[in-house]
Amino acid sequence: MFYVPETAQIGLSRTALGVCAFCAMVNRNPAYRAVFYDPFAERLFAEGAVDGQRILDGLTDW
């Protein structure tokens, strides 16, 4: 059984919001982008991110 506070909104979590805010900050700021640049993510976006898991598996298949 999981505790869910009554104020929780369905489908929306503080963790998800934090990740989205962080990603937006990184994408908009070139300095952050240089530090947090992720070639795997760039490849996923270039491929359309539809087959993201398959592409990521292929890139990390050593």
PQR file of N, CA, C, O and H, with PARSE charges and radii, in Angstrom:
ATOM      1  N   MET A   1       0.838  -1.176   0.000 -0.4000 1.5000
ATOM      2  CA  MET A   1       0.000   0.000   0.000 -0.0000 2.0000
ATOM      3  C   MET A   1       0.887   1.245   0.000  0.5500 1.7000
ATOM      4  O   MET A   1       1.869   1.326   0.738 -0.5500 1.4000
ATOM      5  N   PHE A   2       0.522   2.208  -0.840 -0.4000 1.5000
ATOM      6  CA  PHE A   2       1.299   3.429  -0.957 -0.0000 2.0000
ATOM      7  C   PHE A   2       0.524   4.597  -0.375  0.5500 1.7000
ATOM      8  O   PHE A   2      -0.690   4.702  -0.543 -0.5500 1.4000
ATOM      9  H   PHE A   2      -0.275   2.142  -1.440  0.4000 1.0000
ATOM     10  N   TYR A   3       1.239   5.463   0.306 -0.4000 1.5000
ATOM     11  CA  TYR A   3       0.602   6.660   0.857 -0.0000 2.0000
ATOM     12  C   TYR A   3       0.550   7.740  -0.209  0.5500 1.7000
ATOM     13  O   TYR A   3       1.578   8.124  -0.766 -0.5500 1.4000
ATOM     14  H   TYR A   3       2.225   5.378   0.443  0.4000 1.0000
ATOM     15  N   VAL A   4      -0.636   8.221  -0.487 -0.4000 1.5000
ATOM     16  CA  VAL A   4      -0.802   9.301  -1.455 -0.0000 2.0000
ATOM     17  C   VAL A   4      -1.507  10.455  -0.755  0.5500 1.7000
ATOM     18  O   VAL A   4      -2.661  10.318  -0.350 -0.5500 1.4000
ATOM     19  H   VAL A   4      -1.471   7.908  -0.034  0.4000 1.0000
ATOM     20  N   PRO A   5      -0.838  11.576  -0.608 -0.5600 1.5000
ATOM     21  CA  PRO A   5      -1.486  12.710   0.068  0.2800 2.0000
ATOM     22  C   PRO A   5      -2.697  13.201  -0.715  0.5500 1.7000
ATOM     23  O   PRO A   5      -2.749  13.081  -1.939 -0.5500 1.4000
ATOM     24  N   GLU A   6      -3.659  13.748  -0.003 -0.4000 1.5000
ATOM     25  CA  GLU A   6      -4.896  14.183  -0.649 -0.0000 2.0000
ATOM     26  C   GLU A   6      -4.664  15.321  -1.628  0.5500 1.7000
ATOM     27  O   GLU A   6      -5.445  15.507  -2.562 -0.5500 1.4000
ATOM     28  H   GLU A   6      -3.617  13.845   0.991  0.4000 1.0000
ATOM     29  N   THR A   7      -3.597  16.085  -1.422 -0.4000 1.5000
ATOM     30  CA  THR A   7      -3.343  17.231  -2.289 -0.0000 2.0000
ATOM     31  C   THR A   7      -2.632  16.829  -3.572  0.5500 1.7000
ATOM     32  O   THR A   7      -2.404  17.671  -4.441 -0.5500 1.4000
ATOM     33  H   THR A   7      -2.963  15.935  -0.664  0.4000 1.0000
ATOM     34  N   ALA A   8      -2.278  15.554  -3.705 -0.4000 1.5000
ATOM     35  CA  ALA A   8      -1.558  15.110  -4.901 -0.0000 2.0000
ATOM     36  C   ALA A   8      -2.459  15.208  -6.125  0.5500 1.7000
ATOM     37  O   ALA A   8      -3.629  14.829  -6.081 -0.5500 1.4000
ATOM     38  H   ALA A   8      -2.463  14.870  -2.999  0.4000 1.0000
ATOM     39  N   GLN A   9      -1.904  15.715  -7.205 -0.4000 1.5000
ATOM     40  CA  GLN A   9      -2.659  15.788  -8.449 -0.0000 2.0000
ATOM     41  C   GLN A   9      -2.355  14.548  -9.270  0.5500 1.7000
ATOM     42  O   GLN A   9      -1.214  14.089  -9.319 -0.5500 1.4000
ATOM     43  H   GLN A   9      -0.953  16.023  -7.240  0.4000 1.0000
ATOM     44  N   ILE A  10      -3.360  14.021  -9.900 -0.4000 1.5000
ATOM     45  CA  ILE A  10      -3.194  12.793 -10.676 -0.0000 2.0000
ATOM     46  C   ILE A  10      -2.248  13.040 -11.851  0.5500 1.7000
ATOM     47  O   ILE A  10      -2.417  13.994 -12.610 -0.5500 1.4000
ATOM     48  H   ILE A  10      -4.286  14.395  -9.860  0.4000 1.0000
ATOM     49  N   GLY A  11      -1.264  12.178 -11.988 -0.4000 1.5000
ATOM     50  CA  GLY A  11      -0.348  12.266 -13.115 -0.0000 2.0000
ATOM     51  C   GLY A  11       0.690  13.361 -13.010  0.5500 1.7000
ATOM     52  O   GLY A  11       1.389  13.642 -13.984 -0.5500 1.4000
ATOM     53  H   GLY A  11      -1.126  11.402 -11.371  0.4000 1.0000
ATOM     54  N   LEU A  12       0.806  13.982 -11.856 -0.4000 1.5000
ATOM     55  CA  LEU A  12       1.744  15.091 -11.722 -0.0000 2.0000
ATOM     56  C   LEU A  12       2.476  14.950 -10.398  0.5500 1.7000
ATOM     57  O   LEU A  12       1.847  14.910  -9.340 -0.5500 1.4000
ATOM     58  H   LEU A  12       0.239  13.753 -11.065  0.4000 1.0000
ATOM     59  N   SER A  13       3.775  14.875 -10.449 -0.4000 1.5000
ATOM     60  CA  SER A  13       4.538  14.735  -9.213 -0.0000 2.0000
ATOM     61  C   SER A  13       5.587  15.830  -9.126  0.5500 1.7000
ATOM     62  O   SER A  13       6.004  16.395 -10.136 -0.5500 1.4000
ATOM     63  H   SER A  13       4.285  14.906 -11.309  0.4000 1.0000
ATOM     64  N   ARG A  14       6.001  16.117  -7.910 -0.4000 1.5000
ATOM     65  CA  ARG A  14       7.037  17.138  -7.730 -0.0000 2.0000
ATOM     66  C   ARG A  14       8.340  16.695  -8.363  0.5500 1.7000
ATOM     67  O   ARG A  14       9.097  17.519  -8.876 -0.5500 1.4000
ATOM     68  H   ARG A  14       5.661  15.659  -7.088  0.4000 1.0000
ATOM     69  N   THR A  15       8.605  15.398  -8.332 -0.4000 1.5000
ATOM     70  CA  THR A  15       9.836  14.902  -8.954 -0.0000 2.0000
ATOM     71  C   THR A  15       9.813  15.159 -10.453  0.5500 1.7000
ATOM     72  O   THR A  15      10.795  15.634 -11.024 -0.5500 1.4000
ATOM     73  H   THR A  15       7.989  14.729  -7.916  0.4000 1.0000
ATOM     74  N   ALA A  16       8.685  14.841 -11.090 -0.4000 1.5000
ATOM     75  CA  ALA A  16       8.569  15.062 -12.534 -0.0000 2.0000
ATOM     76  C   ALA A  16       8.691  16.544 -12.861  0.5500 1.7000
ATOM     77  O   ALA A  16       9.352  16.922 -13.829 -0.5500 1.4000
ATOM     78  H   ALA A  16       7.888  14.455 -10.626  0.4000 1.0000
ATOM     79  N   LEU A  17       8.055  17.377 -12.053 -0.4000 1.5000
ATOM     80  CA  LEU A  17       8.150  18.819 -12.290 -0.0000 2.0000
ATOM     81  C   LEU A  17       9.583  19.301 -12.122  0.5500 1.7000
ATOM     82  O   LEU A  17      10.052  20.142 -12.890 -0.5500 1.4000
ATOM     83  H   LEU A  17       7.519  17.071 -11.267  0.4000 1.0000
ATOM     84  N   GLY A  18      10.279  18.773 -11.122 -0.4000 1.5000
ATOM     85  CA  GLY A  18      11.670  19.159 -10.910 -0.0000 2.0000
ATOM     86  C   GLY A  18      12.551  18.752 -12.070  0.5500 1.7000
ATOM     87  O   GLY A  18      13.413  19.517 -12.502 -0.5500 1.4000
ATOM     88  H   GLY A  18       9.899  18.090 -10.499  0.4000 1.0000
ATOM     89  N   VAL A  19      12.336  17.543 -12.577 -0.4000 1.5000
ATOM     90  CA  VAL A  19      13.119  17.067 -13.721 -0.0000 2.0000
ATOM     91  C   VAL A  19      12.830  17.922 -14.936  0.5500 1.7000
ATOM     92  O   VAL A  19      13.755  18.298 -15.655 -0.5500 1.4000
ATOM     93  H   VAL A  19      11.636  16.921 -12.226  0.4000 1.0000
ATOM     94  N   CYS A  20      11.570  18.239 -15.181 -0.4000 1.5000
ATOM     95  CA  CYS A  20      11.211  19.068 -16.330 -0.0000 2.0000
ATOM     96  C   CYS A  20      11.834  20.455 -16.217  0.5500 1.7000
ATOM     97  O   CYS A  20      12.342  20.997 -17.199 -0.5500 1.4000
ATOM     98  H   CYS A  20      10.819  17.934 -14.596  0.4000 1.0000
ATOM     99  N   ALA A  21      11.792  21.025 -15.017 -0.4000 1.5000
ATOM    100  CA  ALA A  21      12.379  22.352 -14.820 -0.0000 2.0000
ATOM    101  C   ALA A  21      13.886  22.307 -15.036  0.5500 1.7000
ATOM    102  O   ALA A  21      14.460  23.210 -15.644 -0.5500 1.4000
ATOM    103  H   ALA A  21      11.379  20.585 -14.219  0.4000 1.0000
ATOM    104  N   PHE A  22      14.523  21.251 -14.534 -0.4000 1.5000
ATOM    105  CA  PHE A  22      15.968  21.122 -14.700 -0.0000 2.0000
ATOM    106  C   PHE A  22      16.330  20.963 -16.174  0.5500 1.7000
ATOM    107  O   PHE A  22      17.275  21.585 -16.659 -0.5500 1.4000
ATOM    108  H   PHE A  22      14.057  20.518 -14.039  0.4000 1.0000
ATOM    109  N   CYS A  23      15.560  20.114 -16.891 -0.4000 1.5000
ATOM    110  CA  CYS A  23      15.839  19.909 -18.315 -0.0000 2.0000
ATOM    111  C   CYS A  23      15.634  21.201 -19.095  0.5500 1.7000
ATOM    112  O   CYS A  23      16.416  21.514 -19.992 -0.5500 1.4000
ATOM    113  H   CYS A  23      14.792  19.609 -16.497  0.4000 1.0000
ATOM    114  N   ALA A  24      14.604  21.942 -18.767 -0.4000 1.5000
ATOM    115  CA  ALA A  24      14.357  23.210 -19.452 -0.0000 2.0000
ATOM    116  C   ALA A  24      15.499  24.184 -19.198  0.5500 1.7000
ATOM    117  O   ALA A  24      15.928  24.894 -20.107 -0.5500 1.4000
ATOM    118  H   ALA A  24      13.968  21.688 -18.038  0.4000 1.0000
ATOM    119  N   MET A  25      15.988  24.217 -17.966 -0.4000 1.5000
ATOM    120  CA  MET A  25      17.094  25.107 -17.623 -0.0000 2.0000
ATOM    121  C   MET A  25      18.351  24.715 -18.404  0.5500 1.7000
ATOM    122  O   MET A  25      19.062  25.574 -18.924 -0.5500 1.4000
ATOM    123  H   MET A  25      15.639  23.640 -17.228  0.4000 1.0000
ATOM    124  N   VAL A  26      18.615  23.411 -18.478 -0.4000 1.5000
ATOM    125  CA  VAL A  26      19.805  22.940 -19.185 -0.0000 2.0000
ATOM    126  C   VAL A  26      19.702  23.257 -20.668  0.5500 1.7000
ATOM    127  O   VAL A  26      20.680  23.694 -21.275 -0.5500 1.4000
ATOM    128  H   VAL A  26      18.037  22.712 -18.055  0.4000 1.0000
ATOM    129  N   ASN A  27      18.529  23.042 -21.260 -0.4000 1.5000
ATOM    130  CA  ASN A  27      18.369  23.256 -22.696 -0.0000 2.0000
ATOM    131  C   ASN A  27      18.461  24.725 -23.072  0.5500 1.7000
ATOM    132  O   ASN A  27      18.903  25.058 -24.172 -0.5500 1.4000
ATOM    133  H   ASN A  27      17.735  22.687 -20.767  0.4000 1.0000
ATOM    134  N   ARG A  28      18.045  25.611 -22.166 -0.4000 1.5000
ATOM    135  CA  ARG A  28      18.045  27.033 -22.490 -0.0000 2.0000
ATOM    136  C   ARG A  28      19.375  27.713 -22.180  0.5500 1.7000
ATOM    137  O   ARG A  28      19.643  28.802 -22.687 -0.5500 1.4000
ATOM    138  H   ARG A  28      17.686  25.340 -21.273  0.4000 1.0000
ATOM    139  N   ASN A  29      20.193  27.097 -21.370 -0.4000 1.5000
ATOM    140  CA  ASN A  29      21.437  27.730 -20.952 -0.0000 2.0000
ATOM    141  C   ASN A  29      22.630  26.995 -21.570  0.5500 1.7000
ATOM    142  O   ASN A  29      22.879  25.838 -21.230 -0.5500 1.4000
ATOM    143  H   ASN A  29      19.975  26.212 -20.958  0.4000 1.0000
ATOM    144  N   PRO A  30      23.367  27.644 -22.470 -0.5600 1.5000
ATOM    145  CA  PRO A  30      24.497  26.975 -23.141  0.2800 2.0000
ATOM    146  C   PRO A  30      25.564  26.478 -22.171  0.5500 1.7000
ATOM    147  O   PRO A  30      26.202  25.455 -22.422 -0.5500 1.4000
ATOM    148  N   ALA A  31      25.764  27.201 -21.056 -0.4000 1.5000
ATOM    149  CA  ALA A  31      26.780  26.771 -20.090 -0.0000 2.0000
ATOM    150  C   ALA A  31      26.380  25.440 -19.456  0.5500 1.7000
ATOM    151  O   ALA A  31      27.203  24.534 -19.332 -0.5500 1.4000
ATOM    152  H   ALA A  31      25.246  28.032 -20.852  0.4000 1.0000
ATOM    153  N   TYR A  32      25.128  25.329 -19.060 -0.4000 1.5000
ATOM    154  CA  TYR A  32      24.653  24.065 -18.509 -0.0000 2.0000
ATOM    155  C   TYR A  32      24.677  22.977 -19.577  0.5500 1.7000
ATOM    156  O   TYR A  32      25.005  21.822 -19.305 -0.5500 1.4000
ATOM    157  H   TYR A  32      24.460  26.065 -19.160  0.4000 1.0000
ATOM    158  N   ARG A  33      24.325  23.371 -20.792 -0.4000 1.5000
ATOM    159  CA  ARG A  33      24.274  22.385 -21.878 -0.0000 2.0000
ATOM    160  C   ARG A  33      25.654  21.788 -22.123  0.5500 1.7000
ATOM    161  O   ARG A  33      25.776  20.601 -22.429 -0.5500 1.4000
ATOM    162  H   ARG A  33      24.059  24.310 -21.013  0.4000 1.0000
ATOM    163  N   ALA A  34      26.684  22.604 -21.990 -0.4000 1.5000
ATOM    164  CA  ALA A  34      28.045  22.102 -22.186 -0.0000 2.0000
ATOM    165  C   ALA A  34      28.421  21.097 -21.108  0.5500 1.7000
ATOM    166  O   ALA A  34      29.148  20.139 -21.371 -0.5500 1.4000
ATOM    167  H   ALA A  34      26.584  23.568 -21.742  0.4000 1.0000
ATOM    168  N   VAL A  35      27.924  21.317 -19.889 -0.4000 1.5000
ATOM    169  CA  VAL A  35      28.255  20.424 -18.776 -0.0000 2.0000
ATOM    170  C   VAL A  35      27.432  19.146 -18.827  0.5500 1.7000
ATOM    171  O   VAL A  35      27.951  18.052 -18.607 -0.5500 1.4000
ATOM    172  H   VAL A  35      27.334  22.095 -19.675  0.4000 1.0000
ATOM    173  N   PHE A  36      26.141  19.296 -19.120 -0.4000 1.5000
ATOM    174  CA  PHE A  36      25.229  18.157 -19.044 -0.0000 2.0000
ATOM    175  C   PHE A  36      24.904  17.573 -20.413  0.5500 1.7000
ATOM    176  O   PHE A  36      23.906  16.869 -20.565 -0.5500 1.4000
ATOM    177  H   PHE A  36      25.719  20.185 -19.299  0.4000 1.0000
ATOM    178  N   TYR A  37      25.739  17.860 -21.412 -0.4000 1.5000
ATOM    179  CA  TYR A  37      25.477  17.345 -22.754 -0.0000 2.0000
ATOM    180  C   TYR A  37      25.466  15.821 -22.738  0.5500 1.7000
ATOM    181  O   TYR A  37      26.375  15.193 -22.196 -0.5500 1.4000
ATOM    182  H   TYR A  37      26.550  18.432 -21.288  0.4000 1.0000
ATOM    183  N   ASP A  38      24.455  15.241 -23.323 -0.4000 1.5000
ATOM    184  CA  ASP A  38      24.294  13.790 -23.328 -0.0000 2.0000
ATOM    185  C   ASP A  38      24.145  13.308 -24.765  0.5500 1.7000
ATOM    186  O   ASP A  38      23.075  13.460 -25.354 -0.5500 1.4000
ATOM    187  H   ASP A  38      23.716  15.751 -23.763  0.4000 1.0000
ATOM    188  N   PRO A  39      25.198  12.729 -25.343 -0.5600 1.5000
ATOM    189  CA  PRO A  39      25.114  12.291 -26.745  0.2800 2.0000
ATOM    190  C   PRO A  39      24.028  11.246 -26.961  0.5500 1.7000
ATOM    191  O   PRO A  39      23.429  11.185 -28.034 -0.5500 1.4000
ATOM    192  N   PHE A  40      23.772  10.422 -25.947 -0.4000 1.5000
ATOM    193  CA  PHE A  40      22.710   9.422 -26.089 -0.0000 2.0000
ATOM    194  C   PHE A  40      21.359  10.110 -26.252  0.5500 1.7000
ATOM    195  O   PHE A  40      20.565   9.742 -27.117 -0.5500 1.4000
ATOM    196  H   PHE A  40      24.259  10.471 -25.075  0.4000 1.0000
ATOM    197  N   ALA A  41      21.106  11.113 -25.412 -0.4000 1.5000
ATOM    198  CA  ALA A  41      19.840  11.840 -25.499 -0.0000 2.0000
ATOM    199  C   ALA A  41      19.744  12.592 -26.819  0.5500 1.7000
ATOM    200  O   ALA A  41      18.679  12.628 -27.435 -0.5500 1.4000
ATOM    201  H   ALA A  41      21.751  11.413 -24.709  0.4000 1.0000
ATOM    202  N   GLU A  42      20.844  13.189 -27.257 -0.4000 1.5000
ATOM    203  CA  GLU A  42      20.830  13.903 -28.528 -0.0000 2.0000
ATOM    204  C   GLU A  42      20.478  12.955 -29.668  0.5500 1.7000
ATOM    205  O   GLU A  42      19.717  13.313 -30.567 -0.5500 1.4000
ATOM    206  H   GLU A  42      21.709  13.160 -26.756  0.4000 1.0000
ATOM    207  N   ARG A  43      21.029  11.755 -29.631 -0.4000 1.5000
ATOM    208  CA  ARG A  43      20.728  10.764 -30.663 -0.0000 2.0000
ATOM    209  C   ARG A  43      19.252  10.362 -30.609  0.5500 1.7000
ATOM    210  O   ARG A  43      18.609  10.194 -31.646 -0.5500 1.4000
ATOM    211  H   ARG A  43      21.647  11.464 -28.901  0.4000 1.0000
ATOM    212  N   LEU A  44      18.721  10.210 -29.392 -0.4000 1.5000
ATOM    213  CA  LEU A  44      17.309   9.849 -29.251 -0.0000 2.0000
ATOM    214  C   LEU A  44      16.420  10.930 -29.848  0.5500 1.7000
ATOM    215  O   LEU A  44      15.457  10.627 -30.553 -0.5500 1.4000
ATOM    216  H   LEU A  44      19.243  10.347 -28.550  0.4000 1.0000
ATOM    217  N   PHE A  45      16.741  12.200 -29.568 -0.4000 1.5000
ATOM    218  CA  PHE A  45      15.932  13.283 -30.113 -0.0000 2.0000
ATOM    219  C   PHE A  45      16.080  13.351 -31.626  0.5500 1.7000
ATOM    220  O   PHE A  45      15.111  13.629 -32.332 -0.5500 1.4000
ATOM    221  H   PHE A  45      17.524  12.446 -28.996  0.4000 1.0000
ATOM    222  N   ALA A  46      17.272  13.102 -32.122 -0.4000 1.5000
ATOM    223  CA  ALA A  46      17.493  13.132 -33.566 -0.0000 2.0000
ATOM    224  C   ALA A  46      16.689  12.038 -34.257  0.5500 1.7000
ATOM    225  O   ALA A  46      16.225  12.217 -35.383 -0.5500 1.4000
ATOM    226  H   ALA A  46      18.059  12.876 -31.548  0.4000 1.0000
ATOM    227  N   GLU A  47      16.528  10.910 -33.581 -0.4000 1.5000
ATOM    228  CA  GLU A  47      15.778   9.791 -34.155 -0.0000 2.0000
ATOM    229  C   GLU A  47      14.275   9.956 -33.949  0.5500 1.7000
ATOM    230  O   GLU A  47      13.491   9.127 -34.411 -0.5500 1.4000
ATOM    231  H   GLU A  47      16.906  10.764 -32.666  0.4000 1.0000
ATOM    232  N   GLY A  48      13.875  11.006 -33.268 -0.4000 1.5000
ATOM    233  CA  GLY A  48      12.460  11.239 -33.039 -0.0000 2.0000
ATOM    234  C   GLY A  48      11.964  10.729 -31.706  0.5500 1.7000
ATOM    235  O   GLY A  48      10.801  10.930 -31.357 -0.5500 1.4000
ATOM    236  H   GLY A  48      14.511  11.680 -32.893  0.4000 1.0000
ATOM    237  N   ALA A  49      12.835  10.067 -30.951 -0.4000 1.5000
ATOM    238  CA  ALA A  49      12.534   9.581 -29.604 -0.0000 2.0000
ATOM    239  C   ALA A  49      11.344   8.632 -29.557  0.5500 1.7000
ATOM    240  O   ALA A  49      10.765   8.428 -28.490 -0.5500 1.4000
ATOM    241  H   ALA A  49      13.781   9.904 -31.235  0.4000 1.0000
ATOM    242  N   VAL A  50      10.964   8.043 -30.706 -0.4000 1.5000
ATOM    243  CA  VAL A  50       9.857   7.089 -30.704 -0.0000 2.0000
ATOM    244  C   VAL A  50      10.368   5.716 -30.289  0.5500 1.7000
ATOM    245  O   VAL A  50       9.737   5.020 -29.492 -0.5500 1.4000
ATOM    246  H   VAL A  50      11.434   8.209 -31.572  0.4000 1.0000
ATOM    247  N   ASP A  51      11.508   5.339 -30.833 -0.4000 1.5000
ATOM    248  CA  ASP A  51      12.120   4.055 -30.491 -0.0000 2.0000
ATOM    249  C   ASP A  51      13.268   4.279 -29.521  0.5500 1.7000
ATOM    250  O   ASP A  51      14.327   3.663 -29.640 -0.5500 1.4000
ATOM    251  H   ASP A  51      12.020   5.904 -31.480  0.4000 1.0000
ATOM    252  N   GLY A  52      13.051   5.157 -28.570 -0.4000 1.5000
ATOM    253  CA  GLY A  52      14.121   5.561 -27.665 -0.0000 2.0000
ATOM    254  C   GLY A  52      14.803   4.413 -26.954  0.5500 1.7000
ATOM    255  O   GLY A  52      16.032   4.354 -26.909 -0.5500 1.4000
ATOM    256  H   GLY A  52      12.190   5.658 -28.473  0.4000 1.0000
ATOM    257  N   GLN A  53      14.018   3.494 -26.395 -0.4000 1.5000
ATOM    258  CA  GLN A  53      14.615   2.408 -25.628 -0.0000 2.0000
ATOM    259  C   GLN A  53      15.447   1.498 -26.519  0.5500 1.7000
ATOM    260  O   GLN A  53      16.525   1.053 -26.126 -0.5500 1.4000
ATOM    261  H   GLN A  53      13.020   3.542 -26.432  0.4000 1.0000
ATOM    262  N   ARG A  54      14.946   1.220 -27.721 -0.4000 1.5000
ATOM    263  CA  ARG A  54      15.684   0.351 -28.644 -0.0000 2.0000
ATOM    264  C   ARG A  54      17.003   1.005 -29.054  0.5500 1.7000
ATOM    265  O   ARG A  54      18.040   0.343 -29.096 -0.5500 1.4000
ATOM    266  H   ARG A  54      14.070   1.581 -28.040  0.4000 1.0000
ATOM    267  N   ILE A  55      16.963   2.290 -29.354 -0.4000 1.5000
ATOM    268  CA  ILE A  55      18.174   3.001 -29.767 -0.0000 2.0000
ATOM    269  C   ILE A  55      19.167   3.067 -28.611  0.5500 1.7000
ATOM    270  O   ILE A  55      20.365   2.852 -28.799 -0.5500 1.4000
ATOM    271  H   ILE A  55      16.120   2.828 -29.321  0.4000 1.0000
ATOM    272  N   LEU A  56      18.659   3.367 -27.408 -0.4000 1.5000
ATOM    273  CA  LEU A  56      19.533   3.448 -26.244 -0.0000 2.0000
ATOM    274  C   LEU A  56      20.185   2.099 -25.972  0.5500 1.7000
ATOM    275  O   LEU A  56      21.366   2.034 -25.632 -0.5500 1.4000
ATOM    276  H   LEU A  56      17.686   3.541 -27.256  0.4000 1.0000
ATOM    277  N   ASP A  57      19.418   1.025 -26.120 -0.4000 1.5000
ATOM    278  CA  ASP A  57      19.986  -0.309 -25.938 -0.0000 2.0000
ATOM    279  C   ASP A  57      21.080  -0.575 -26.961  0.5500 1.7000
ATOM    280  O   ASP A  57      22.111  -1.165 -26.637 -0.5500 1.4000
ATOM    281  H   ASP A  57      18.459   1.078 -26.396  0.4000 1.0000
ATOM    282  N   GLY A  58      20.854  -0.137 -28.202 -0.4000 1.5000
ATOM    283  CA  GLY A  58      21.855  -0.347 -29.239 -0.0000 2.0000
ATOM    284  C   GLY A  58      23.120   0.452 -28.987  0.5500 1.7000
ATOM    285  O   GLY A  58      24.223  -0.032 -29.243 -0.5500 1.4000
ATOM    286  H   GLY A  58      20.016   0.342 -28.465  0.4000 1.0000
ATOM    287  N   LEU A  59      22.971   1.667 -28.487 -0.4000 1.5000
ATOM    288  CA  LEU A  59      24.131   2.519 -28.242 -0.0000 2.0000
ATOM    289  C   LEU A  59      24.955   2.029 -27.061  0.5500 1.7000
ATOM    290  O   LEU A  59      26.167   2.238 -27.013 -0.5500 1.4000
ATOM    291  H   LEU A  59      22.075   2.060 -28.279  0.4000 1.0000
ATOM    292  N   THR A  60      24.297   1.378 -26.112 -0.4000 1.5000
ATOM    293  CA  THR A  60      25.015   0.934 -24.918 -0.0000 2.0000
ATOM    294  C   THR A  60      25.284  -0.564 -24.937  0.5500 1.7000
ATOM    295  O   THR A  60      25.607  -1.153 -23.906 -0.5500 1.4000
ATOM    296  H   THR A  60      23.313   1.208 -26.152  0.4000 1.0000
ATOM    297  N   ASP A  61      25.153  -1.175 -26.098 -0.4000 1.5000
ATOM    298  CA  ASP A  61      25.380  -2.617 -26.216 -0.0000 2.0000
ATOM    299  C   ASP A  61      26.862  -2.846 -26.485  0.5500 1.7000
ATOM    300  O   ASP A  61      27.289  -2.834 -27.640 -0.5500 1.4000
ATOM    301  H   ASP A  61      24.890  -0.696 -26.936  0.4000 1.0000
ATOM    302  N   TRP A  62      27.654  -3.055 -25.432 -0.4000 1.5000
ATOM    303  CA  TRP A  62      29.098  -3.160 -25.568 -0.0000 2.0000
ATOM    304  C   TRP A  62      29.440  -4.597 -25.724  0.5500 1.7000
ATOM    305  O   TRP A  62      30.614  -4.941 -25.858 -0.5500 1.4000
ATOM    306  H   TRP A  62      27.307  -3.065 -24.494  0.4000 1.0000
TER
END
